[in-house]
Amino acid sequence: MVNDSELVLRFQNPSLREAAFSELIKKYQQKIYWHIRKMVIDHDDADDLIQETFIKVWQSLPNFRGDSQLFTWIYRIATNECLNFLQKKKRQNHIPLENTDDENSLNLLNTLESSIDSDYISGDEIQIKLQKALLTLPDKQRLVFNMKYYDDLKYEEIAEITGTSVGALKASYHLAVKKIEEILNQEQ
């Protein structure tokens, strides 16, 4: 597979642009899909967001300066798409997901939980409980947890993607872990 700098160079050449972009999609589509899917849960929403992400990548790649790695730049676009989508969804439903004490929030949470399908989780009971616990986290905490726990990204990479300091990310991850532990301990 071609390295990122070579892909960017090929993309700059109009005669190689489409082939380079196809190669870029092959290289990153699955990682970006699962990054998005962990945030929005629903497969159809994830498919829509991955299309939006790669449309933005196509439109913005000519202006890519190389200040960051191509991978983290694409992740940042995908992350922003997810966060914007979740904010829009909350506004449409007029329901804050963070406030799980609210009856409407619990109904939405139950709806989201029911959309977790066997493609997304292994079916293992603890994994199901973990996914349900993740749905109770605020979007940004869930994002940080997913990137650190599932994607195994370093704090520095997450900082580059989210534009957040490493210290704030560590605190966010720590809080997410504590909340998840509390939820899992309550269910025992």
N, C-alpha and C positions, 0 to 999 in steps of 0.2 A: 504494500500500500504506500502511496505517495505521502511524504511528510507535509506538514501544514504550510511551511513557507513556499514550497513548490506549488501547492494547490493555489495559494494566493497569487503567485506569479502567473500561473496558467490562467487563472480567472481574469487577470488584467488584460490578457490577450483575447480580443473579441472572437477570434476563430477557435479558441480553446475553451471559452467561457462555459459553455453548456456542459462539456465533458468534465471540466474541473468541478463544476457545481454538483454534477451527478456523483462524482467521486467523494466530494465533501459530505453529501447526504449519506452515501453508503457508510462512510467512516463514523458519522456521529448520530445518525437517525435513532438507533436503538437506545443509546445512552440518554439522549435528549428526551425520547419518548418516555422512558421510565422515570426520569427526573420529573417530567411534567405529570405523569400519571400518578405518582406518589402524592402530588399536591392536589390534584383535582379529582382523583379517584375514578371518575367515569371515563370509560374507554373513548366514547364519542367526543367528549370534551377534550380529551388528550389528543385525539387525532386532529381536531380543529386547531388546537393550539400549536401542535407541531407544524402544521401547514403555515400558520401565521408566523411562527418563529422563522421557518426557512424562507418565507417570502421576505421578511425583514432582513435576513442574512443576505439574500440575493440583492436587495435594494441597497444595503449598507456596505457590502463587501468592497466596492470600489473605493470607499473612504476609509477602509480599515488601515490604521497607521502602524499596527504591529506593536503598540505600547504594551499589550498583554498577549498572552498566548491565544491562538485562534480558538482553542477549546474553551477557555474561560470566557472569552468574548461571546461565543455562541451560547454558553450556559447563562450568561448575564441576560441576553436577549430572551431566552426561554423563561428565566426566572421572572423577569419583568412582565412578560406575557401572562404567566401564571398569577402573579400578584394582582395585576390589573383585572384579569378574568374573575378572580375570587372577590375582589372589591365590587365589581359590577354585579356579580351574582348576589352578594349581600345586599346591595342597594335595591336590586329588583325585588328581593324577598323581604326587604326591610327587617332583616334578622341578623343581629350580630352573633357570629358563631362563637366568639370568645365567651359570651355570657350563657353558659350551658344551664344556669339555674332557670332561665326563662323557658316557659312551656313551649313556645314556638321554636326556640333554638333546639330544644330536645327533639321536637318533631323533625326538624331539618336534619339534625344529627342522626336520628334513626333512619331517615331516608338515605342519607349518605352511607350509613353503615350497611344498609341493604344492597347498595350498589357495589359493595366489595364482592367481587366474584372470584371464582377459582383460578382464573388466569392471574389475578393480582396477588393472591396469597396461597400458601401451600395447603391450607386446610387444617394445619396444626392449630390446636386450640389456643396455645399461648400466642401464636402469630396473629390470630383473629383478635385476641384481647389487646395485643400491641397496636394493631391497626385502629381499633375502636378508641384506644387511649390517644393515639396520634390525632384523631379527628377532633378531640377536645382542645388541642393546643391552638394558640393564636397562629395565624398564617406564617409569620416570620419565624417563630420558634419551630414550627413544624418543618419549614424550609431548611433551617439550620440543622435540625436533627436528621432529616433525610439526607442532606448532603454529607454530613459527618458519619452517620451510622451506616447508611445503605451505600452511598457512593464512595465512601472512604476517602473523601477529599481532606486535604490539610487545611487548617484554619487560614493559612495565608491564601490558599486558592479560593476558599469561600469568601474571604475578605475582598479579594479582587473581583469576584463575581457579584457580590452584593453591595460593595461599596461601604462596608461596615468595618469597624476596627476589630482586630483580632481579640482584644480584651472583651469587647461587647459580644462577640460571637461565642467566646468561651462561657461568658455569663449566661447567654441565651441557651446554649446547649446544656449547661448545668441545670438551669431552671426546667428545661424540657424534660431532662432525665428524672429530676425530682418529681415533677408532676406525673409522669408516666409511672414511676415507682409507686406513688401514692394510689393511683387509680388501680394498678394491678394488685396491690396489697389489699385494697378495699374489696375486690372481687373474690378474694380467697376465702 
